[in-house]
Amino acid sequence: MKKMIFIIITILVIFIGVVLYSRFVGTKGSIVKEYGIKTNEISDYFHGLKIVHISDIHYGRTTKINELKQMVNEINLLKPDIVVLTGDFFDNGKEIKELDTIIEIMNQINVTLGKYAITGNHDLVRKDWTLFIDKIGFTNLNDTYDLVYYKDNNPILIGGLSSNTNNKINASDRIKPTLDYLDSLEGNIYSILLMHEPDYIDKFDYQKFDLILAGHSHNGQINLPLIKKLILPDGGKKYYQNYYNLGNTDLYISSGFGCSTLNFRLFNKPSINFYRLTNK
């Protein structure tokens, strides 16, 4: 009986310790995940291009003003050429009293070429998303694309697909203008797609894109094999790991900077992704 009581107490202590760790330690601090991408599709001028990828900030849960400042400082230390946001800056539609401060902080992100964003499913409840993205100096790429030039006439393309949650227009129709443009080109162009829910790549010809950047899954916020699979969100159940090589397409999925639904992270620190493109 004493042994049984000891075992039960030990299990409870371990369980409580894990819960406290995942709530108060796992959600704090952040890491940078760095990836090198080699491609022959970019010009020499784009050799060494630096892209920072942020996603799933879910402001108001575990990410607040101090965490946001930390994120921006880390981004600027990397001296990016391009910064992309693949959705869910917000967590809900509640009024945010410090919104002006958030805008001021986000405007401190420094880039040489551009900042781009698309909606996540949690952003859809906010009527001010478009205005907010404009105020923080990001280009809204929902269901459209932009050409990025640097020193010559050989650009790269960055396209965006808005959140697919409750969207009345299917993903294949919304991505069609971007695919039509790529099909109209005589030569090759390095193409990047921003999207939120990675599972929707199966709804269109994703092989048209060299690089796809997504979020939503958080790579499994509680990163334990069985539990992770149970809590993965719809739209992030098939593709949820950090990286997938899909033929000619590289798919990278951010583990996010904040928390969604549950304010817990285990074996999965808040993070930003950093990509360096080279042609040699």
N, C-alpha and C positions, 0 to 999 in steps of 0.2 A: 504494500500500500504506500509506504514512504517513497519507494522508487517511482511509483506511478505519479504521485503528487509532484515529485521532483521533476519528472519528465514534462508533466503538464505545465508547471511553472516556467520551466526552461523554454518550452515552445511559445508560451505567452510572452515572455520577455523578448525573445527573438522577433516575434511577430510585431510587437509594439515598437521595438527598435527599428525594424524595417519600415514601418508606417511613418514613424517620426523622421527617419532619414529621408525617405522619398518626398515628404512634405516640406521639410525645412532645410535640407541640404541638397537634395537632388534637383530642386527647382532654382537654386541660387548659383551664381557664377555662370560662366559660359565658355565654350571652346570654339575654335575655328577649325573646320574640316577643309583641308586643302587638297585640290585635285589638279593634276596636270593633264591637259588635253592636247594631243598632237593631231594636226590636220593639214592636208595640202591645199585646202580650199580657201585659206586666207592669204592675203598679200604680205609681203615683207613688212609693210608698215603696221600691220596688225599683229606681227610676231611679238609675243609677250603680253598680249592683251589681258588685262585683269578684270574679272567679273566677280562681284560680290552678290550673293544670293541670300535674301532674308525672306522668312515666311512665318506664318502662324504666330504672330506676336500676341494676339488675343489680349490686347491692352485692357487692364482693369482687373485681371485675375492675379497671376503671379508677376506679370510685367507691369510695372508702374514707372513713375518718373525717373527714379534712380536707375532702374534696369534699362530704361530707354536711353538714358545718357551713356551708360556703359556700352550698350550696343553700338551707338553712333561713334563713340570713341574708338571702339575696336575696328569698325569699318574704316574710319579715316586713317588709322595706323597702317592699313593695308594699301592705301593710296590707289583705290580702284579707278579704272577707266569707266566702268559701267556698274550700276547697282540695280538689281531687279527685286521686286517684291511679288511673290506668287500667292497673295491672298491672305485673308483673315488677319488684317491689322487689328480689326475690332473683334470683340467677342459677342456683343449684343447691341440692342438699339437704345440702351439707356443713355441719358444725357451725361456728358463728360464735362465737368466744370473746368478742368484744367486743359481744355482742348487748345487754347491759344499757346500754352506752354509746350504742349506736344508738337504743335506746328513749328514753333521756334526751334525746338530741339532737332526735329527731322530736317529742317532747312540747313542745319549745320553739316549734313552729309556732303562731302566734297568729291566730285568726279570730274574727269576730263572730257567725257563724251556724252553721257546721258543717264537718266534714272527713269525706270519703267515699272508699271504696276498693273496687275489685273485683280479682279474680285475673287475672294474666297466665299464659301457658303455663308459664313457668319457676317460678312460685309453686306450681304443682300438686304438685311433688315434696316440698314441705315440709309436714309434719304440723302444724307450729306456726304456720301462716300466720294462721289465724283468731284465735288467742290473741295473736299479735304485733300484728295490726291493732287489736285491742281495747286492748292496752297502750300503743300510740302515740296513742290518742285518736281514731281514725278509726272511722266507722260502716261496717260490712260491708254493701255493697249487692248482693252476689251474688244475682242473680235475684229482686230485690225492689225496692222504691221507698220514698222518704220524701217527706213534704210539708214544705216550708220556709216558715214564716210570719215576717212582720216587720211589726208595728204594726197590721195589719188582718187581715181574714178572706179575703184573696186570695193564696193561696200559689203557689209554683212547685213543680213536681214534679221530683225527681231519681231516675231509675231506674238500675239496674245489671244488666249481663249478664255472668255469669262466663265465664272463658276457654272457648273452644269446642274447644280441642285435646284430643283423646281423651275428650271429654264424651259419655257414653252417652245423654244427653237432648238432642234437637236444639234449636237456638236458638229456633225458633218456639214450642216448647212452654214453654221456660223464660221467655220474655218475655211469654207470654200473660197472666199475672195483672196485669202492669203495663198492657198494652194494654186488657184488660177494664175496668180501673179508669178509664182515660182515656175509653173508650167510654161509661161509665156517667154521665159528667158532663153536666150540662145546658148549661153554658157552656164557654168556652175557658179553658185553663190553660197557662201557659208550661211546656214539658216538656223536660227534659234527660236524655239517656241516656249512661251511661258504659259503654264496652266496650273490649276489648283488641284483638281482630283485626277490623279494619274491613271486610274483605270479606264478613263474615257479615251485614251489613245487608241483603243481598239475600235473606236467608232469612225476613224478616218485613216487615211494613208499617212501614218506617222513617219514612214521611211523618207518622206520628202524633207524631213528636218534632220540636220546633223546632230543637234543638241536640244534636248527637252528638259526643262527645269520645272519641278512641281513641288507641292507641299502636301497638306491635308492629313496624311497618315501619321505624321510625327515619328515615322519609323517605329511606331509602337511606343507610346508614352511610358508605359510600364513594360520594360524590355525583358520580360520573362516569356519563354517560348509559348506555353499554353495560354497564359493570361493575355499576352500581346495579341494573339489571334482573336481572342474573344472580344477585345475592346477596339479593334481597328474599325474606323468609320466606313460607311458605304462610300464607294468611290475610291477607297484606298485599301481594299482587301486583297487584290491580286498583285499590285505593285506597291510595295511599302518599304522595301529595304533602301539603303543609301544609294545603290547604283545597280543599273541593269544595262547590259550590252545587248541591244536589239538589232543585230545585223549592222547596218550602216548608221544606226542611231544610238546615241548615248543618252540614257535617261537617268537623271540625278534627282533624288527626292530629299528635300530638307527635313531634318528632324524638328525644325521649328525653334522659336525662341521663347514661346510661352506655353501655357497649358490650356487644354480644352476639356470641358465637361468635369474633369477631376483635377484638382490642384496638386497632382503628384507626378513625380518623374523618378524612375528607377533604372539605373544603368543606361541613362540616356540624358545627358546634360543639355541644357539650352545651347543652341549653336547657330552659327552662320556658316555658309559654304563659300569657299574661295576657289575660283577656277582661273588657271593661267593657260591661255591658248598659245601654242607655238606651231610653227610650220617647219621646224627642223629637228 
